[in-house]
Amino acid sequence: MLTIHWSSPRSEATQFSLPPLTCELPHRRRLRHYLVGSAEDTQLAIDRLHQIRCAERFEWTPPVSTAENGVILRPDPGDVLRYMQRTR
């Protein structure tokens, strides 16, 4: 427990306590986001996700070229895939 003593030249000493600080983080599950599209469109999506405070820009990898035969995803046990495609 942190206790603070404070006084000013014109008043009597004041004492109050703060609750202890904890460094426990809530249990978090991993969620991966994949963006596939043109370099410009993926950057716009990253910028929008940043604006709504969903993801920081620095968390994304630099652009990676995709192979012509597709992309292989390696899921963790119990993972599912949800996919949305929209035409701009």
Secondary structure as UniProt FT lines:
FT   STRAND          2..6
FT   TURN            9..10
FT   STRAND          14..18
FT   HELIX           39..51
FT   TURN            52..53
FT   HELIX           57..59
FT   TURN            68..69
FT   TURN            77..78
//
